């Protein structure tokens, strides 16, 4: 199976979610600096950030499982390491 379409779809969805997290983060920052502070907007922004982060984790795990089926054991091990680092934010040299 051609892996390029899988990678492209994952990359596009990942970018969309990261952009959404960034936008929600800016809304949160704006709500925190408002006077008076808009607690409702803070709560909505936090919920939006959490929802999109959860979607991103699910997308990453789904991508890993889909890709793993098409890779050699060595490639699958590297993908597992990358996936783990992406999820836990661990970055090893």
SEFIZA-3560 file (N, C-alpha, C; in Angstrom, 3 decimals):
REM SEFIZA-3560
<numar><xx>0.846</xx><yy>-1.191</yy><zz>0.000</zz><atom>N</atom></numar>
<numar><xx>0.000</xx><yy>0.000</yy><zz>0.000</zz><atom>CA</atom></numar>
<numar><xx>0.883</xx><yy>1.243</yy><zz>0.000</zz><atom>C</atom></numar>
<numar><xx>0.492</xx><yy>2.220</yy><zz>-0.762</zz><atom>N</atom></numar>
<numar><xx>1.226</xx><yy>3.474</yy><zz>-0.842</zz><atom>CA</atom></numar>
<numar><xx>1.074</xx><yy>4.241</yy><zz>0.476</zz><atom>C</atom></numar>
<numar><xx>2.209</xx><yy>4.636</yy><zz>1.062</zz><atom>N</atom></numar>
<numar><xx>2.187</xx><yy>5.306</yy><zz>2.362</zz><atom>CA</atom></numar>
<numar><xx>2.001</xx><yy>6.817</yy><zz>2.249</zz><atom>C</atom></numar>
<numar><xx>2.313</xx><yy>7.369</yy><zz>1.094</zz><atom>N</atom></numar>
<numar><xx>2.228</xx><yy>8.816</yy><zz>0.928</zz><atom>CA</atom></numar>
<numar><xx>0.844</xx><yy>9.394</yy><zz>1.247</zz><atom>C</atom></numar>
<numar><xx>-0.244</xx><yy>8.795</yy><zz>0.753</zz><atom>N</atom></numar>
<numar><xx>-1.565</xx><yy>9.346</yy><zz>1.096</zz><atom>CA</atom></numar>
<numar><xx>-1.865</xx><yy>9.283</yy><zz>2.600</zz><atom>C</atom></numar>
<numar><xx>-1.384</xx><yy>8.240</yy><zz>3.248</zz><atom>N</atom></numar>
<numar><xx>-1.582</xx><yy>8.108</yy><zz>4.703</zz><atom>CA</atom></numar>
<numar><xx>-0.846</xx><yy>9.235</yy><zz>5.420</zz><atom>C</atom></numar>
<numar><xx>0.405</xx><yy>9.453</yy><zz>5.029</zz><atom>N</atom></numar>
<numar><xx>1.210</xx><yy>10.507</yy><zz>5.645</zz><atom>CA</atom></numar>
<numar><xx>0.624</xx><yy>11.891</yy><zz>5.370</zz><atom>C</atom></numar>
<numar><xx>0.176</xx><yy>12.102</yy><zz>4.146</zz><atom>N</atom></numar>
<numar><xx>-0.391</xx><yy>13.399</yy><zz>3.775</zz><atom>CA</atom></numar>
<numar><xx>-1.646</xx><yy>13.690</yy><zz>4.589</zz><atom>C</atom></numar>
<numar><xx>-2.538</xx><yy>12.717</yy><zz>4.682</zz><atom>N</atom></numar>
<numar><xx>-3.781</xx><yy>12.909</yy><zz>5.435</zz><atom>CA</atom></numar>
<numar><xx>-3.479</xx><yy>13.183</yy><zz>6.905</zz><atom>C</atom></numar>
<numar><xx>-2.543</xx><yy>12.429</yy><zz>7.476</zz><atom>N</atom></numar>
<numar><xx>-2.169</xx><yy>12.635</yy><zz>8.867</zz><atom>CA</atom></numar>
<numar><xx>-1.577</xx><yy>14.035</yy><zz>9.054</zz><atom>C</atom></numar>
<numar><xx>-0.669</xx><yy>14.413</yy><zz>8.180</zz><atom>N</atom></numar>
<numar><xx>-0.020</xx><yy>15.717</yy><zz>8.292</zz><atom>CA</atom></numar>
<numar><xx>-1.006</xx><yy>16.866</yy><zz>8.215</zz><atom>C</atom></numar>
<numar><xx>-1.967</xx><yy>16.761</yy><zz>7.305</zz><atom>N</atom></numar>
<numar><xx>-2.968</xx><yy>17.821</yy><zz>7.159</zz><atom>CA</atom></numar>
<numar><xx>-3.851</xx><yy>17.924</yy><zz>8.401</zz><atom>C</atom></numar>
<numar><xx>-4.301</xx><yy>16.788</yy><zz>8.900</zz><atom>N</atom></numar>
<numar><xx>-5.167</xx><yy>16.803</yy><zz>10.085</zz><atom>CA</atom></numar>
<numar><xx>-4.394</xx><yy>17.270</yy><zz>11.321</zz><atom>C</atom></numar>
<numar><xx>-3.143</xx><yy>16.836</yy><zz>11.436</zz><atom>N</atom></numar>
<numar><xx>-2.296</xx><yy>17.252</yy><zz>12.556</zz><atom>CA</atom></numar>
<numar><xx>-2.096</xx><yy>18.767</yy><zz>12.517</zz><atom>C</atom></numar>
<numar><xx>-1.810</xx><yy>19.297</yy><zz>11.332</zz><atom>N</atom></numar>
<numar><xx>-1.632</xx><yy>20.747</yy><zz>11.192</zz><atom>CA</atom></numar>
<numar><xx>-2.894</xx><yy>21.506</yy><zz>11.562</zz><atom>C</atom></numar>
<numar><xx>-4.043</xx><yy>20.980</yy><zz>11.135</zz><atom>N</atom></numar>
<numar><xx>-5.317</xx><yy>21.627</yy><zz>11.460</zz><atom>CA</atom></numar>
<numar><xx>-5.525</xx><yy>21.680</yy><zz>12.974</zz><atom>C</atom></numar>
<numar><xx>-5.256</xx><yy>20.567</yy><zz>13.638</zz><atom>N</atom></numar>
<numar><xx>-5.444</xx><yy>20.528</yy><zz>15.088</zz><atom>CA</atom></numar>
<numar><xx>-4.446</xx><yy>21.429</yy><zz>15.812</zz><atom>C</atom></numar>
<numar><xx>-3.194</xx><yy>21.425</yy><zz>15.385</zz><atom>N</atom></numar>
<numar><xx>-2.200</xx><yy>22.294</yy><zz>16.026</zz><atom>CA</atom></numar>
<numar><xx>-2.566</xx><yy>23.764</yy><zz>15.858</zz><atom>C</atom></numar>
<numar><xx>-3.062</xx><yy>24.119</yy><zz>14.694</zz><atom>N</atom></numar>
<numar><xx>-3.501</xx><yy>25.503</yy><zz>14.456</zz><atom>CA</atom></numar>
<numar><xx>-4.680</xx><yy>25.843</yy><zz>15.376</zz><atom>C</atom></numar>
<numar><xx>-5.619</xx><yy>24.907</yy><zz>15.507</zz><atom>N</atom></numar>
<numar><xx>-6.759</xx><yy>25.127</yy><zz>16.388</zz><atom>CA</atom></numar>
<numar><xx>-6.347</xx><yy>25.296</yy><zz>17.840</zz><atom>C</atom></numar>
<numar><xx>-5.359</xx><yy>24.509</yy><zz>18.272</zz><atom>N</atom></numar>
<numar><xx>-4.844</xx><yy>24.628</yy><zz>19.642</zz><atom>CA</atom></numar>
<numar><xx>-4.192</xx><yy>25.998</yy><zz>19.831</zz><atom>C</atom></numar>
<numar><xx>-3.466</xx><yy>26.432</yy><zz>18.824</zz><atom>N</atom></numar>
<numar><xx>-2.825</xx><yy>27.754</yy><zz>18.881</zz><atom>CA</atom></numar>
<numar><xx>-3.863</xx><yy>28.874</yy><zz>18.965</zz><atom>C</atom></numar>
<numar><xx>-4.908</xx><yy>28.778</yy><zz>18.156</zz><atom>N</atom></numar>
<numar><xx>-5.970</xx><yy>29.796</yy><zz>18.163</zz><atom>CA</atom></numar>
<numar><xx>-6.671</xx><yy>29.818</yy><zz>19.520</zz><atom>C</atom></numar>
<numar><xx>-6.991</xx><yy>28.648</yy><zz>20.039</zz><atom>N</atom></numar>
<numar><xx>-7.649</xx><yy>28.573</yy><zz>21.347</zz><atom>CA</atom></numar>
<numar><xx>-6.736</xx><yy>29.119</yy><zz>22.444</zz><atom>C</atom></numar>
<numar><xx>-5.444</xx><yy>28.883</yy><zz>22.311</zz><atom>N</atom></numar>
<numar><xx>-4.485</xx><yy>29.425</yy><zz>23.286</zz><atom>CA</atom></numar>
<numar><xx>-4.463</xx><yy>30.947</yy><zz>23.262</zz><atom>C</atom></numar>
<numar><xx>-4.550</xx><yy>31.520</yy><zz>22.066</zz><atom>N</atom></numar>
<numar><xx>-4.604</xx><yy>32.992</yy><zz>21.970</zz><atom>CA</atom></numar>
<numar><xx>-5.897</xx><yy>33.521</yy><zz>22.582</zz><atom>C</atom></numar>
<numar><xx>-7.010</xx><yy>32.818</yy><zz>22.339</zz><atom>N</atom></numar>
<numar><xx>-8.279</xx><yy>33.239</yy><zz>22.944</zz><atom>CA</atom></numar>
<numar><xx>-8.194</xx><yy>33.171</yy><zz>24.461</zz><atom>C</atom></numar>
<numar><xx>-7.554</xx><yy>32.135</yy><zz>24.963</zz><atom>N</atom></numar>
<numar><xx>-7.376</xx><yy>32.007</yy><zz>26.407</zz><atom>CA</atom></numar>
<numar><xx>-6.532</xx><yy>33.165</yy><zz>26.940</zz><atom>C</atom></numar>
<numar><xx>-5.438</xx><yy>33.462</yy><zz>26.268</zz><atom>N</atom></numar>
<numar><xx>-4.572</xx><yy>34.573</yy><zz>26.699</zz><atom>CA</atom></numar>
<numar><xx>-5.339</xx><yy>35.892</yy><zz>26.696</zz><atom>C</atom></numar>
<numar><xx>-6.141</xx><yy>36.112</yy><zz>25.654</zz><atom>N</atom></numar>
<numar><xx>-6.939</xx><yy>37.341</yy><zz>25.587</zz><atom>CA</atom></numar>
<numar><xx>-7.949</xx><yy>37.399</yy><zz>26.725</zz><atom>C</atom></numar>
<numar><xx>-8.603</xx><yy>36.263</yy><zz>26.991</zz><atom>N</atom></numar>
<numar><xx>-9.605</xx><yy>36.233</yy><zz>28.063</zz><atom>CA</atom></numar>
<numar><xx>-8.967</xx><yy>36.480</yy><zz>29.429</zz><atom>C</atom></numar>
<numar><xx>-7.757</xx><yy>35.976</yy><zz>29.613</zz><atom>N</atom></numar>
<numar><xx>-7.064</xx><yy>36.175</yy><zz>30.892</zz><atom>CA</atom></numar>
<numar><xx>-6.642</xx><yy>37.619</yy><zz>31.098</zz><atom>C</atom></numar>
<numar><xx>-6.396</xx><yy>38.322</yy><zz>30.003</zz><atom>N</atom></numar>
<numar><xx>-5.930</xx><yy>39.700</yy><zz>30.143</zz><atom>CA</atom></numar>
<numar><xx>-7.067</xx><yy>40.717</yy><zz>30.053</zz><atom>C</atom></numar>
<numar><xx>-8.283</xx><yy>40.222</yy><zz>29.915</zz><atom>N</atom></numar>
<numar><xx>-9.423</xx><yy>41.133</yy><zz>29.853</zz><atom>CA</atom></numar>
<numar><xx>-9.734</xx><yy>41.750</yy><zz>31.206</zz><atom>C</atom></numar>
<numar><xx>-10.430</xx><yy>42.847</yy><zz>31.168</zz><atom>N</atom></numar>
<numar><xx>-10.835</xx><yy>43.489</yy><zz>32.412</zz><atom>CA</atom></numar>
<numar><xx>-12.287</xx><yy>43.921</yy><zz>32.264</zz><atom>C</atom></numar>
<numar><xx>-13.208</xx><yy>43.275</yy><zz>32.904</zz><atom>N</atom></numar>
<numar><xx>-12.980</xx><yy>42.178</yy><zz>33.848</zz><atom>CA</atom></numar>
<numar><xx>-12.670</xx><yy>40.876</yy><zz>33.112</zz><atom>C</atom></numar>
<numar><xx>-12.105</xx><yy>39.932</yy><zz>33.845</zz><atom>N</atom></numar>
<numar><xx>-11.780</xx><yy>38.619</yy><zz>33.281</zz><atom>CA</atom></numar>
<numar><xx>-13.081</xx><yy>37.910</yy><zz>32.927</zz><atom>C</atom></numar>
<numar><xx>-13.134</xx><yy>37.356</yy><zz>31.720</zz><atom>N</atom></numar>
<numar><xx>-14.321</xx><yy>36.641</yy><zz>31.235</zz><atom>CA</atom></numar>
<numar><xx>-14.151</xx><yy>35.157</yy><zz>31.531</zz><atom>C</atom></numar>
<numar><xx>-14.686</xx><yy>34.730</yy><zz>32.676</zz><atom>N</atom></numar>
<numar><xx>-14.512</xx><yy>33.333</yy><zz>33.115</zz><atom>CA</atom></numar>
<numar><xx>-15.138</xx><yy>32.354</yy><zz>32.116</zz><atom>C</atom></numar>
<numar><xx>-16.254</xx><yy>32.709</yy><zz>31.527</zz><atom>N</atom></numar>
<numar><xx>-16.888</xx><yy>31.838</yy><zz>30.542</zz><atom>CA</atom></numar>
<numar><xx>-15.995</xx><yy>31.599</yy><zz>29.340</zz><atom>C</atom></numar>
<numar><xx>-15.372</xx><yy>32.660</yy><zz>28.843</zz><atom>N</atom></numar>
<numar><xx>-14.455</xx><yy>32.530</yy><zz>27.696</zz><atom>CA</atom></numar>
<numar><xx>-13.221</xx><yy>31.724</yy><zz>28.077</zz><atom>C</atom></numar>
<numar><xx>-12.734</xx><yy>31.899</yy><zz>29.295</zz><atom>N</atom></numar>
<numar><xx>-11.594</xx><yy>31.100</yy><zz>29.777</zz><atom>CA</atom></numar>
<numar><xx>-11.971</xx><yy>29.623</yy><zz>29.771</zz><atom>C</atom></numar>
<numar><xx>-13.116</xx><yy>29.300</yy><zz>30.332</zz><atom>N</atom></numar>
<numar><xx>-13.560</xx><yy>27.898</yy><zz>30.385</zz><atom>CA</atom></numar>
<numar><xx>-13.760</xx><yy>27.317</yy><zz>28.987</zz><atom>C</atom></numar>
<numar><xx>-14.354</xx><yy>28.106</yy><zz>28.072</zz><atom>N</atom></numar>
<numar><xx>-14.554</xx><yy>27.629</yy><zz>26.694</zz><atom>CA</atom></numar>
<numar><xx>-13.219</xx><yy>27.399</yy><zz>25.992</zz><atom>C</atom></numar>
<numar><xx>-12.294</xx><yy>28.306</yy><zz>26.190</zz><atom>N</atom></numar>
<numar><xx>-10.974</xx><yy>28.171</yy><zz>25.557</zz><atom>CA</atom></numar>
<numar><xx>-10.234</xx><yy>26.959</yy><zz>26.089</zz><atom>C</atom></numar>
<numar><xx>-10.269</xx><yy>26.765</yy><zz>27.396</zz><atom>N</atom></numar>
<numar><xx>-9.626</xx><yy>25.590</yy><zz>27.987</zz><atom>CA</atom></numar>
<numar><xx>-10.249</xx><yy>24.299</yy><zz>27.462</zz><atom>C</atom></numar>
<numar><xx>-11.573</xx><yy>24.263</yy><zz>27.401</zz><atom>N</atom></numar>
<numar><xx>-12.258</xx><yy>23.072</yy><zz>26.892</zz><atom>CA</atom></numar>
<numar><xx>-11.878</xx><yy>22.808</yy><zz>25.440</zz><atom>C</atom></numar>
<numar><xx>-11.765</xx><yy>23.867</yy><zz>24.646</zz><atom>N</atom></numar>
<numar><xx>-11.395</xx><yy>23.730</yy><zz>23.237</zz><atom>CA</atom></numar>
<numar><xx>-9.969</xx><yy>23.204</yy><zz>23.110</zz><atom>C</atom></numar>
<numar><xx>-9.060</xx><yy>23.744</yy><zz>23.907</zz><atom>N</atom></numar>
<numar><xx>-7.673</xx><yy>23.266</yy><zz>23.897</zz><atom>CA</atom></numar>
<numar><xx>-7.631</xx><yy>21.786</yy><zz>24.254</zz><atom>C</atom></numar>
<numar><xx>-8.292</xx><yy>21.406</yy><zz>25.328</zz><atom>N</atom></numar>
<numar><xx>-8.277</xx><yy>20.006</yy><zz>25.777</zz><atom>CA</atom></numar>
<numar><xx>-8.892</xx><yy>19.077</yy><zz>24.737</zz><atom>C</atom></numar>
<numar><xx>-9.988</xx><yy>19.486</yy><zz>24.125</zz><atom>N</atom></numar>
<numar><xx>-10.648</xx><yy>18.663</yy><zz>23.110</zz><atom>CA</atom></numar>
<numar><xx>-9.715</xx><yy>18.416</yy><zz>21.924</zz><atom>C</atom></numar>
<numar><xx>-9.083</xx><yy>19.486</yy><zz>21.467</zz><atom>N</atom></numar>
<numar><xx>-8.207</xx><yy>19.351</yy><zz>20.302</zz><atom>CA</atom></numar>
<numar><xx>-6.929</xx><yy>18.574</yy><zz>20.636</zz><atom>C</atom></numar>
<numar><xx>-6.414</xx><yy>18.727</yy><zz>21.847</zz><atom>N</atom></numar>
<numar><xx>-5.251</xx><yy>17.940</yy><zz>22.261</zz><atom>CA</atom></numar>
<numar><xx>-5.610</xx><yy>16.457</yy><zz>22.312</zz><atom>C</atom></numar>
<numar><xx>-6.793</xx><yy>16.159</yy><zz>22.806</zz><atom>N</atom></numar>
<numar><xx>-7.261</xx><yy>14.774</yy><zz>22.847</zz><atom>CA</atom></numar>
<numar><xx>-7.411</xx><yy>14.204</yy><zz>21.434</zz><atom>C</atom></numar>
<numar><xx>-7.985</xx><yy>14.983</yy><zz>20.540</zz><atom>N</atom></numar>
<numar><xx>-8.116</xx><yy>14.558</yy><zz>19.143</zz><atom>CA</atom></numar>
<numar><xx>-6.747</xx><yy>14.296</yy><zz>18.527</zz><atom>C</atom></numar>
<numar><xx>-5.784</xx><yy>15.158</yy><zz>18.827</zz><atom>N</atom></numar>
<numar><xx>-4.443</xx><yy>15.010</yy><zz>18.278</zz><atom>CA</atom></numar>
<numar><xx>-3.790</xx><yy>13.725</yy><zz>18.785</zz><atom>C</atom></numar>
<numar><xx>-3.958</xx><yy>13.429</yy><zz>20.059</zz><atom>N</atom></numar>
<numar><xx>-3.404</xx><yy>12.181</yy><zz>20.592</zz><atom>CA</atom></numar>
<numar><xx>-4.056</xx><yy>10.974</yy><zz>19.927</zz><atom>C</atom></numar>
<numar><xx>-5.377</xx><yy>11.002</yy><zz>19.784</zz><atom>N</atom></numar>
<numar><xx>-6.068</xx><yy>9.898</yy><zz>19.116</zz><atom>CA</atom></numar>
<numar><xx>-5.626</xx><yy>9.755</yy><zz>17.670</zz><atom>C</atom></numar>
<numar><xx>-5.467</xx><yy>10.881</yy><zz>16.985</zz><atom>N</atom></numar>
<numar><xx>-5.009</xx><yy>10.862</yy><zz>15.597</zz><atom>CA</atom></numar>
<numar><xx>-3.610</xx><yy>10.257</yy><zz>15.503</zz><atom>C</atom></numar>
<numar><xx>-2.728</xx><yy>10.653</yy><zz>16.405</zz><atom>N</atom></numar>
<numar><xx>-1.352</xx><yy>10.161</yy><zz>16.396</zz><atom>CA</atom></numar>
<numar><xx>-1.300</xx><yy>8.658</yy><zz>16.646</zz><atom>C</atom></numar>
<numar><xx>-2.077</xx><yy>8.190</yy><zz>17.600</zz><atom>N</atom></numar>
<numar><xx>-2.112</xx><yy>6.752</yy><zz>17.887</zz><atom>CA</atom></numar>
<numar><xx>-2.702</xx><yy>5.989</yy><zz>16.702</zz><atom>C</atom></numar>
<numar><xx>-3.768</xx><yy>6.496</yy><zz>16.123</zz><atom>N</atom></numar>
<numar><xx>-4.361</xx><yy>5.854</yy><zz>14.953</zz><atom>CA</atom></numar>
<numar><xx>-3.385</xx><yy>5.810</yy><zz>13.791</zz><atom>C</atom></numar>
<numar><xx>-2.642</xx><yy>6.888</yy><zz>13.596</zz><atom>N</atom></numar>
<numar><xx>-1.639</xx><yy>6.947</yy><zz>12.536</zz><atom>CA</atom></numar>
<numar><xx>-0.558</xx><yy>5.897</yy><zz>12.778</zz><atom>C</atom></numar>
<numar><xx>-0.096</xx><yy>5.814</yy><zz>14.005</zz><atom>N</atom></numar>
<numar><xx>0.910</xx><yy>4.815</yy><zz>14.356</zz><atom>CA</atom></numar>
<numar><xx>0.416</xx><yy>3.408</yy><zz>14.028</zz><atom>C</atom></numar>
<numar><xx>-0.795</xx><yy>3.091</yy><zz>14.450</zz><atom>N</atom></numar>
<numar><xx>-1.325</xx><yy>1.748</yy><zz>14.218</zz><atom>CA</atom></numar>
<numar><xx>-1.489</xx><yy>1.458</yy><zz>12.728</zz><atom>C</atom></numar>
<numar><xx>-1.926</xx><yy>2.452</yy><zz>11.974</zz><atom>N</atom></numar>
<numar><xx>-2.093</xx><yy>2.267</yy><zz>10.536</zz><atom>CA</atom></numar>
<numar><xx>-0.748</xx><yy>2.089</yy><zz>9.844</zz><atom>C</atom></numar>
<numar><xx>0.214</xx><yy>2.927</yy><zz>10.177</zz><atom>N</atom></numar>
<numar><xx>1.531</xx><yy>2.860</yy><zz>9.541</zz><atom>CA</atom></numar>
<numar><xx>2.290</xx><yy>1.590</yy><zz>9.920</zz><atom>C</atom></numar>
<numar><xx>2.151</xx><yy>1.173</yy><zz>11.154</zz><atom>N</atom></numar>
<numar><xx>2.886</xx><yy>0.015</yy><zz>11.673</zz><atom>CA</atom></numar>
<numar><xx>2.661</xx><yy>-1.223</yy><zz>10.809</zz><atom>C</atom></numar>
<numar><xx>1.460</xx><yy>-1.352</yy><zz>10.263</zz><atom>N</atom></numar>
<numar><xx>1.109</xx><yy>-2.508</yy><zz>9.441</zz><atom>CA</atom></numar>
<numar><xx>1.909</xx><yy>-2.570</yy><zz>8.139</zz><atom>C</atom></numar>
<numar><xx>2.494</xx><yy>-1.469</yy><zz>7.726</zz><atom>N</atom></numar>
<numar><xx>3.161</xx><yy>-1.390</yy><zz>6.427</zz><atom>CA</atom></numar>
<numar><xx>4.680</xx><yy>-1.269</yy><zz>6.539</zz><atom>C</atom></numar>
<numar><xx>5.220</xx><yy>-1.383</yy><zz>7.745</zz><atom>N</atom></numar>
<numar><xx>6.639</xx><yy>-1.135</yy><zz>7.954</zz><atom>CA</atom></numar>
<numar><xx>7.382</xx><yy>-2.400</yy><zz>8.373</zz><atom>C</atom></numar>
<numar><xx>8.687</xx><yy>-2.366</yy><zz>8.160</zz><atom>N</atom></numar>
<numar><xx>9.540</xx><yy>-3.449</yy><zz>8.662</zz><atom>CA</atom></numar>
<numar><xx>9.586</xx><yy>-3.336</yy><zz>10.189</zz><atom>C</atom></numar>
<numar><xx>10.023</xx><yy>-4.387</yy><zz>10.883</zz><atom>N</atom></numar>
<numar><xx>10.131</xx><yy>-4.288</yy><zz>12.355</zz><atom>CA</atom></numar>
<numar><xx>11.023</xx><yy>-3.128</yy><zz>12.805</zz><atom>C</atom></numar>
<numar><xx>12.106</xx><yy>-2.871</yy><zz>12.080</zz><atom>N</atom></numar>
<numar><xx>13.001</xx><yy>-1.776</yy><zz>12.453</zz><atom>CA</atom></numar>
<numar><xx>12.314</xx><yy>-0.423</yy><zz>12.262</zz><atom>C</atom></numar>
<numar><xx>11.629</xx><yy>-0.275</yy><zz>11.141</zz><atom>N</atom></numar>
<numar><xx>10.900</xx><yy>0.972</yy><zz>10.886</zz><atom>CA</atom></numar>
<numar><xx>9.787</xx><yy>1.161</yy><zz>11.909</zz><atom>C</atom></numar>
<numar><xx>9.093</xx><yy>0.079</yy><zz>12.243</zz><atom>N</atom></numar>
<numar><xx>8.009</xx><yy>0.153</yy><zz>13.233</zz><atom>CA</atom></numar>
<numar><xx>8.553</xx><yy>0.580</yy><zz>14.592</zz><atom>C</atom></numar>
<numar><xx>9.751</xx><yy>0.093</yy><zz>14.956</zz><atom>N</atom></numar>
<numar><xx>10.364</xx><yy>0.479</yy><zz>16.232</zz><atom>CA</atom></numar>
<numar><xx>10.685</xx><yy>1.970</yy><zz>16.241</zz><atom>C</atom></numar>
<numar><xx>11.190</xx><yy>2.505</yy><zz>15.122</zz><atom>N</atom></numar>
<numar><xx>11.482</xx><yy>3.932</yy><zz>15.033</zz><atom>CA</atom></numar>
<numar><xx>10.193</xx><yy>4.750</yy><zz>15.103</zz><atom>C</atom></numar>
<numar><xx>9.156</xx><yy>4.272</yy><zz>14.427</zz><atom>N</atom></numar>
<numar><xx>7.875</xx><yy>4.978</yy><zz>14.468</zz><atom>CA</atom></numar>
<numar><xx>7.302</xx><yy>4.963</yy><zz>15.879</zz><atom>C</atom></numar>
<numar><xx>7.440</xx><yy>3.841</yy><zz>16.589</zz><atom>N</atom></numar>
<numar><xx>6.969</xx><yy>3.768</yy><zz>17.973</zz><atom>CA</atom></numar>
<numar><xx>7.696</xx><yy>4.792</yy><zz>18.831</zz><atom>C</atom></numar>
<numar><xx>9.028</xx><yy>4.911</yy><zz>18.640</zz><atom>N</atom></numar>
<numar><xx>9.789</xx><yy>5.892</yy><zz>19.416</zz><atom>CA</atom></numar>
<numar><xx>9.306</xx><yy>7.305</yy><zz>19.105</zz><atom>C</atom></numar>
<numar><xx>9.117</xx><yy>7.631</yy><zz>17.821</zz><atom>N</atom></numar>
<numar><xx>8.645</xx><yy>8.956</yy><zz>17.433</zz><atom>CA</atom></numar>
<numar><xx>7.258</xx><yy>9.226</yy><zz>18.014</zz><atom>C</atom></numar>
<numar><xx>6.374</xx><yy>8.219</yy><zz>17.949</zz><atom>N</atom></numar>
<numar><xx>5.017</xx><yy>8.376</yy><zz>18.466</zz><atom>CA</atom></numar>
<numar><xx>5.050</xx><yy>8.619</yy><zz>19.963</zz><atom>C</atom></numar>
<numar><xx>5.861</xx><yy>7.851</yy><zz>20.655</zz><atom>N</atom></numar>
<numar><xx>5.979</xx><yy>8.018</yy><zz>22.110</zz><atom>CA</atom></numar>
<numar><xx>6.471</xx><yy>9.424</yy><zz>22.440</zz><atom>C</atom></numar>
<numar><xx>7.501</xx><yy>9.884</yy><zz>21.724</zz><atom>N</atom></numar>
<numar><xx>8.030</xx><yy>11.222</yy><zz>21.975</zz><atom>CA</atom></numar>
<numar><xx>7.004</xx><yy>12.306</yy><zz>21.666</zz><atom>C</atom></numar>
<numar><xx>6.220</xx><yy>12.099</yy><zz>20.616</zz><atom>N</atom></numar>
<numar><xx>5.183</xx><yy>13.079</yy><zz>20.254</zz><atom>CA</atom></numar>
<numar><xx>4.122</xx><yy>13.175</yy><zz>21.337</zz><atom>C</atom></numar>
<numar><xx>3.752</xx><yy>12.046</yy><zz>21.891</zz><atom>N</atom></numar>
<numar><xx>2.677</xx><yy>12.015</yy><zz>22.884</zz><atom>CA</atom></numar>
<numar><xx>3.174</xx><yy>12.533</yy><zz>24.239</zz><atom>C</atom></numar>
<numar><xx>4.393</xx><yy>12.131</yy><zz>24.615</zz><atom>N</atom></numar>
<numar><xx>4.891</xx><yy>12.490</yy><zz>25.951</zz><atom>CA</atom></numar>
<numar><xx>5.765</xx><yy>13.723</yy><zz>25.943</zz><atom>C</atom></numar>
<numar><xx>6.039</xx><yy>14.255</yy><zz>24.751</zz><atom>N</atom></numar>
<numar><xx>6.902</xx><yy>15.422</yy><zz>24.588</zz><atom>CA</atom></numar>
<numar><xx>8.329</xx><yy>15.143</yy><zz>25.045</zz><atom>C</atom></numar>
<numar><xx>8.731</xx><yy>13.869</yy><zz>24.986</zz><atom>N</atom></numar>
<numar><xx>10.117</xx><yy>13.502</yy><zz>25.271</zz><atom>CA</atom></numar>
<numar><xx>10.892</xx><yy>13.639</yy><zz>23.973</zz><atom>C</atom></numar>
<numar><xx>12.042</xx><yy>14.253</yy><zz>24.045</zz><atom>N</atom></numar>
<numar><xx>12.864</xx><yy>14.400</yy><zz>22.840</zz><atom>CA</atom></numar>
<numar><xx>14.273</xx><yy>13.931</yy><zz>23.199</zz><atom>C</atom></numar>
<numar><xx>14.636</xx><yy>12.822</yy><zz>22.629</zz><atom>N</atom></numar>
<numar><xx>15.962</xx><yy>12.266</yy><zz>22.886</zz><atom>CA</atom></numar>
<numar><xx>16.853</xx><yy>12.507</yy><zz>21.673</zz><atom>C</atom></numar>
<numar><xx>18.140</xx><yy>12.687</yy><zz>21.926</zz><atom>N</atom></numar>
<numar><xx>19.062</xx><yy>12.901</yy><zz>20.795</zz><atom>CA</atom></numar>
<numar><xx>19.170</xx><yy>11.675</yy><zz>19.909</zz><atom>C</atom></numar>
//
